[in-house]
Amino acid sequence: MRIHIATDHAGLELSHFLIRELTKQGHEVFDHGPESFDPLDDYPSFCINAALAVVADVEAGVQALGIVLGGSGNGEQIAANKVKGIRAALAWNESTAKLAREHNDANVIAVGARQHSQEEVLHLIELFVSEPFSNDERHMRRIGKIATYEQTGDIL
């Protein structure tokens, strides 16, 4: 799996840990975050670039997911969700990580770096990456409605 990861200063150390661990697991990981620690950096550009890379890969037929990290994960999720075609979900426990994929076919996971240990975050991401979308008709219908709104502005 190709994985695009982005963070700001709050998740920089965590992102380096995740890149190492996910690479060991055989994933192809691309870092869209800062190169060095800057407590005044801004997460939106990092997260948007990672989300754009996920969309570009999917459009090219490459299986890809994204990870965005920050202190809480909230702002990072919001930034990623501004990219057309992205469904970013904030995960804070096993259930939210799995359901993001199973029910919402989320393609980006957002996690708060200051909310969990490195091992907890790695576990949430592993659950997210390994959980397949259910392809259940009701979930497909709901995702379709979101996509229609995203494309046309029409609320179905």
MOGI-V645017 format. One record per helix or strand of 2 or more residues. SS is the DSSP state (A for helix, B for strand). FROM is the first residue (numbers start at 1). TO is the last residue. Records with the same first field share a line. If there is no record, write none. Layout:
# MOGI-V645017
SS = FROM-TO, FROM-TO
This chain:
# MOGI-V645017
B = 2-6, 28-31, 64-70, 88-90, 108-112
A = 9-24, 43-59, 74-81, 94-102, 118-130, 137-152
